[in-house]
Amino acid sequence: MTLTANWSYPTHIRFGAGRIAELPEACAEAGMKRPLLVTDRGLAALPIVARTLDIMEAGGLGRAIFAEVDPNPSERNLAAGIAAFREGGHDGVIAFGGGSGLDLGKLVAFMAGQTRPVWDFEDIGDWWRRADAAAIAPIVAVPTTAGTGSEVGRAGVLTNSATQEKKIIFHPRCLPAVVIADAELTVGMPPAITAGTGMDAFAHCLEAYCSPHFHPMSHGIALEGLAMVKDFLPRAYRDGTDIEARAQMMAAAAMGAVAFQKGLGAIHALSHPIGAHFHTHHGTTNAVVMAPVLRFNRPVIEDRIVRAAAYLGIAGGFDGFLAFVNDFNASLGIPPNLTALGVANADLDRLVADALADPSVGGNPVPMTAENTRALFAACLG
């Protein structure tokens, strides 16, 4: 292990129930007076958005909204969002929602002042240095799910609609200036979304914990994040009004995104192309492939998982942890394999190629090849 690394930790977070009322102050802190609220179509008609627009208007920020955001946002959504941002003369973005709204909102703020195409800023090497950093608009992030942790991330996931590939677009200034983490905004999440987003947080923590890279701060955060999801996701799933469980899950989601600075792995490398081609829910897909990936990585991670199992109070070492994951998924209504999730007639050659091109591959404990990745996909299909 090389004890050399680059570390970056998150931003100012206003955490607590009811703190959406502080949105005008958060926008002022970020330096914006005419923000554009970016969210997804599903949220746009809900009372939490209407209330947020009322808070914006009462605070002298207007009530501009852009909601043409797909569950897996594409460059088409981005182009429309940039047009709305420019036409409205906006000076910042309130990224509001789950992963899709947060990611697209961040990318609208990033790209509105750029002259190069978005794909020039893919998370490859130092491509982010191509951007005009001074042209990036400020961002306030307001998560309404507890999973992606995009509110404390420096990147957004964007689907290339021509190639059906998910790409990670990165720049340090995509990190929101302020986050409002208000658990009351998550109370209306249906159980299936609560489960899928919660397992996304669990996957982030698990892959970060297993990553071979050196980042002891993220390593510790990942382990505690696993414990929090284990304890509080079942409560949030059973009772959506359990505000303590909702708040703990919001914290765990942010912790997962902080932790995966240490790295992701095969769970995400498989989930990204599956989501791009079959439009499955990202967190649910992560949960479905989790147990096969654990078995795949067992030769390298067994001792580490044994330690995690002991910390989490799970008996039986690695096998006990694997059984826990399967039982946990079943208790949350997660499908047992990709076929049950709706993945049919999969082009394995294309999925393998896309998985091996995904940047998450580099953080997997076992090196991924065309041969072993194909076998892993087959195991996930059931």
C-alpha positions in Angstrom: 0.0 0.0 0.0 1.3 3.4 -1.0 0.8 6.0 1.8 0.4 8.9 -0.6 -3.1 10.3 -1.5 -5.1 13.4 -2.4 -7.9 14.1 0.1 -10.9 16.5 -0.1 -13.8 16.7 2.4 -17.2 18.2 2.0 -18.9 21.5 2.5 -21.1 23.5 4.8 -24.1 21.4 5.7 -27.2 22.8 7.4 -28.6 19.5 8.9 -31.9 19.2 10.7 -35.6 18.9 10.3 -37.3 22.1 9.1 -34.2 23.7 7.9 -35.5 24.2 4.4 -36.8 27.5 5.8 -33.2 28.7 5.8 -33.0 28.4 2.0 -32.8 32.2 1.4 -29.9 32.5 3.9 -28.2 29.5 2.3 -28.5 31.2 -1.2 -27.1 34.4 0.2 -24.2 32.5 1.7 -23.5 31.0 -1.7 -23.7 34.4 -3.3 -26.8 33.9 -5.5 -29.8 36.3 -5.8 -31.6 34.8 -8.9 -31.4 31.0 -8.5 -32.9 28.4 -10.7 -34.4 25.5 -8.9 -33.6 22.3 -10.8 -35.6 19.1 -9.9 -37.1 16.1 -11.6 -40.5 15.7 -13.1 -41.8 13.4 -10.4 -41.1 15.9 -7.6 -42.1 19.1 -9.5 -45.8 18.7 -8.7 -45.4 17.7 -5.1 -46.1 19.9 -2.1 -42.4 20.0 -1.0 -41.5 21.8 -4.2 -44.4 24.2 -3.9 -43.4 25.0 -0.4 -39.8 25.5 -1.4 -40.8 27.9 -4.2 -42.9 29.8 -1.7 -39.8 30.1 0.6 -37.7 31.3 -2.4 -40.3 33.9 -3.3 -40.7 35.1 0.2 -37.0 35.5 0.4 -36.8 37.7 -2.7 -35.3 34.9 -4.9 -38.2 34.5 -7.3 -39.7 31.1 -8.0 -37.9 29.9 -11.2 -38.0 26.1 -11.7 -36.6 23.7 -14.3 -38.0 20.1 -14.0 -37.3 18.5 -17.4 -35.1 15.9 -15.7 -35.3 12.2 -16.5 -34.6 9.5 -13.9 -31.3 8.9 -15.7 -30.4 12.4 -16.9 -28.9 12.9 -20.3 -27.1 15.6 -22.2 -30.5 16.5 -23.7 -31.8 17.4 -20.2 -28.6 19.2 -19.6 -28.9 21.3 -22.8 -32.5 22.3 -21.9 -31.5 23.2 -18.3 -28.6 25.3 -19.5 -31.0 27.1 -21.9 -33.4 27.8 -19.0 -30.5 29.1 -16.8 -29.2 31.5 -19.5 -32.6 32.7 -20.6 -33.7 33.5 -17.1 -30.5 35.4 -16.3 -29.8 33.2 -13.3 -26.7 33.4 -11.1 -26.9 30.1 -9.3 -28.7 26.7 -9.0 -30.7 25.1 -6.2 -30.2 21.4 -7.0 -33.3 19.8 -5.4 -34.3 16.1 -5.3 -32.7 12.7 -5.5 -29.7 11.8 -7.5 -31.1 12.8 -10.8 -32.2 16.3 -9.7 -29.0 16.9 -7.7 -26.7 15.7 -10.5 -28.4 17.6 -13.3 -28.6 20.8 -11.2 -24.9 20.6 -10.4 -24.1 20.1 -14.1 -26.3 23.0 -15.2 -24.4 25.3 -12.8 -21.1 23.8 -14.1 -21.8 23.9 -17.8 -23.8 27.1 -18.2 -20.7 29.2 -18.6 -18.5 26.7 -20.5 -17.7 26.7 -24.2 -16.6 23.1 -24.6 -18.9 20.1 -24.7 -19.8 18.3 -21.5 -18.0 15.1 -22.5 -14.7 17.0 -22.4 -15.0 17.0 -18.6 -15.4 13.3 -18.0 -13.7 12.1 -14.9 -10.5 11.0 -16.7 -7.1 12.1 -15.5 -7.1 15.9 -15.1 -9.7 16.6 -17.8 -11.5 18.8 -15.3 -8.7 21.4 -15.7 -10.1 22.1 -19.2 -13.0 24.0 -17.6 -13.2 27.7 -17.0 -13.6 27.5 -13.2 -14.5 31.2 -12.9 -17.6 30.5 -15.1 -19.1 27.9 -12.8 -22.2 29.1 -11.0 -22.7 28.5 -7.2 -24.8 25.6 -6.1 -27.0 25.0 -3.1 -28.0 21.4 -2.8 -31.2 20.1 -1.1 -31.5 16.3 -1.1 -35.0 14.8 -0.8 -33.8 11.2 -0.7 -31.3 9.4 1.4 -29.0 7.5 -0.9 -26.8 9.1 -3.5 -25.0 11.6 -1.4 -24.6 13.8 -4.5 -25.2 16.8 -2.3 -21.6 16.4 -0.9 -20.1 15.2 -4.2 -17.9 16.9 -6.8 -19.3 15.1 -9.8 -22.6 14.3 -11.6 -23.6 11.2 -13.6 -24.9 11.9 -17.1 -26.2 9.4 -19.7 -24.9 9.8 -23.2 -28.2 9.2 -25.1 -26.4 8.3 -28.3 -24.2 5.6 -26.9 -26.3 4.7 -23.8 -23.3 5.1 -21.6 -23.3 6.7 -18.1 -20.5 9.1 -17.8 -19.1 10.8 -14.6 -18.5 14.5 -15.1 -16.2 15.9 -12.5 -15.0 19.3 -11.3 -14.0 20.3 -7.7 -16.4 23.3 -8.0 -19.3 21.0 -8.6 -19.3 20.6 -4.8 -22.2 22.6 -3.6 -21.4 25.7 -1.5 -24.1 24.9 1.0 -26.3 21.8 1.7 -29.6 21.8 3.4 -30.3 18.3 4.7 -33.8 18.4 6.0 -35.2 15.0 6.9 -38.8 16.3 6.7 -38.4 16.5 2.9 -37.9 12.7 2.7 -41.0 11.7 4.6 -43.1 11.3 1.5 -40.7 8.8 -0.2 -42.5 5.5 -1.1 -41.1 2.4 0.6 -39.5 1.1 -2.7 -37.6 4.3 -3.2 -36.7 4.4 0.5 -35.2 0.9 0.1 -33.4 1.6 -3.2 -31.9 4.8 -2.2 -30.9 3.4 1.2 -29.2 0.5 -0.4 -27.3 3.0 -2.6 -25.9 4.5 0.5 -25.0 1.0 1.8 -23.3 0.2 -1.5 -21.3 3.4 -1.3 -20.1 2.6 2.2 -19.4 -1.0 1.4 -17.4 -0.4 -1.8 -15.4 2.5 -0.1 -14.7 0.2 2.9 -13.4 -2.6 0.5 -11.5 -0.3 -1.8 -7.7 -1.0 -1.8 -6.9 2.7 -1.9 -5.4 4.5 1.1 -7.9 6.9 2.8 -8.2 6.1 6.5 -10.7 8.9 7.2 -13.1 7.7 4.5 -12.5 4.1 5.6 -13.7 4.9 9.1 -16.7 6.9 7.8 -17.7 4.0 5.5 -17.7 1.5 8.4 -19.9 3.7 10.6 -22.2 4.4 7.6 -22.8 0.7 7.1 -23.8 0.5 10.8 -26.2 3.4 10.4 -27.9 2.0 7.3 -28.2 -1.4 9.0 -29.9 0.1 12.0 -32.1 2.8 10.5 -33.1 1.8 6.9 -35.5 -0.9 8.2 -37.2 1.7 10.4 -37.5 4.2 7.6 -38.8 1.5 5.3 -41.5 0.3 7.7 -42.6 3.8 8.8 -41.9 6.6 6.4 -42.8 9.2 9.1 -40.1 8.0 11.5 -38.2 11.3 11.4 -35.2 10.0 13.5 -34.7 7.1 11.0 -35.1 9.5 8.1 -32.5 11.9 9.6 -30.0 9.1 10.3 -30.4 7.9 6.8 -29.7 11.4 5.4 -26.5 11.4 7.4 -25.6 7.9 6.2 -26.1 8.9 2.6 -23.8 11.9 2.9 -21.3 9.8 4.7 -21.4 7.2 1.9 -20.6 9.9 -0.7 -17.8 11.3 1.4 -16.4 7.8 1.9 -16.3 6.8 -1.7 -13.6 9.4 -2.3 -11.6 6.2 -1.3 -13.0 4.4 -4.4 -16.0 2.4 -5.7 -15.8 -0.9 -7.5 -17.6 -3.6 -9.4 -21.0 -2.9 -7.9 -21.1 0.5 -9.6 -19.2 -0.7 -12.6 -22.0 -3.2 -13.3 -24.8 -0.9 -12.1 -24.0 2.0 -14.4 -24.3 0.2 -17.7 -27.4 -1.8 -16.5 -29.0 1.5 -15.6 -28.0 3.1 -18.9 -29.4 0.3 -21.1 -32.4 -0.9 -19.0 -33.3 2.3 -17.1 -33.4 0.5 -13.7 -33.2 2.4 -10.4 -29.6 2.9 -9.6 -29.7 2.1 -5.9 -31.9 -0.9 -6.4 -29.5 -2.2 -9.1 -26.6 -1.8 -6.7 -28.4 -3.9 -4.1 -29.2 -6.6 -6.6 -25.6 -7.1 -7.7 -24.1 -6.6 -4.2 -24.0 -10.3 -3.1 -22.5 -11.6 -6.3 -19.8 -8.9 -6.2 -19.0 -9.8 -2.6 -18.5 -13.4 -3.7 -16.4 -12.2 -6.6 -14.1 -10.1 -4.3 -14.0 -12.6 -1.5 -10.4 -13.8 -2.1 -9.1 -10.2 -1.4 -11.7 -8.8 1.1 -12.6 -11.6 3.4 -10.5 -10.5 6.4 -11.8 -7.0 6.0 -15.4 -8.1 5.8 -14.9 -10.3 8.9 -13.9 -7.2 10.8 -16.9 -5.2 9.5 -19.2 -8.0 10.4 -17.9 -8.0 14.0 -18.3 -4.2 14.2 -21.9 -4.5 12.9 -22.8 -7.3 15.3 -23.3 -9.8 12.5 -22.2 -13.4 13.4 -20.5 -15.8 11.1 -17.7 -13.8 9.5 -17.8 -13.4 5.8 -20.5 -15.9 5.2 -22.6 -14.3 7.9 -22.2 -10.9 6.3 -23.1 -12.3 2.9 -26.3 -13.9 4.4 -27.1 -10.6 6.0 -26.9 -8.8 2.7 -29.3 -11.3 1.1 -31.7 -11.2 4.0 -31.5 -7.4 4.2 -32.4 -7.1 0.5 -35.3 -9.5 0.8 -36.7 -7.7 3.8 -36.7 -4.5 1.7 -38.4 -6.0 -1.3 -35.3 -5.9 -3.5 -35.4 -8.4 -6.4 -33.1 -11.4 -6.0 -31.3 -11.0 -9.4 -31.1 -8.8 -12.5 -33.6 -10.9 -14.4 -36.2 -10.3 -11.7 -35.4 -6.6 -11.9 -36.4 -6.6 -15.5 -33.1 -7.1 -17.3 -33.9 -9.3 -20.3 -32.1 -10.2 -23.5 -29.0 -8.5 -22.2 -26.1 -7.9 -24.7 -23.4 -9.3 -22.4 -20.6 -8.2 -24.8 -21.8 -4.6 -24.6 -22.4 -4.7 -20.9 -18.9 -6.1 -20.2 -17.3 -3.5 -22.4 -19.2 -0.7 -20.7 -18.4 -2.0 -17.3 -14.7 -2.2 -18.0 -14.7 1.4 -19.3 -16.4 2.7 -16.1 -14.1 4.6 -13.8 -15.4 2.6 -10.8 -13.4 -0.4 -12.1 -10.2 1.0 -10.8 -11.4 0.8 -7.2 -12.4 -2.9 -7.2 -10.3 -5.1 -5.0 -10.0 -7.9 -7.6 -8.8 -6.7 -11.0 -11.6 -6.9 -13.6 -11.1 -8.6 -16.9 -13.4 -9.3 -19.8 -13.6 -12.9 -18.8 -14.3 -12.5 -15.1 -16.7 -9.6 -15.6 -18.8 -11.6 -18.0 -19.0 -14.4 -15.5 -20.0 -11.8 -12.8 -22.8 -10.4 -15.0 -24.0 -14.0 -15.6 -24.1 -14.6 -11.8 -26.1 -11.4 -11.3 -28.7 -12.3 -13.9 -29.5 -15.4 -11.8 
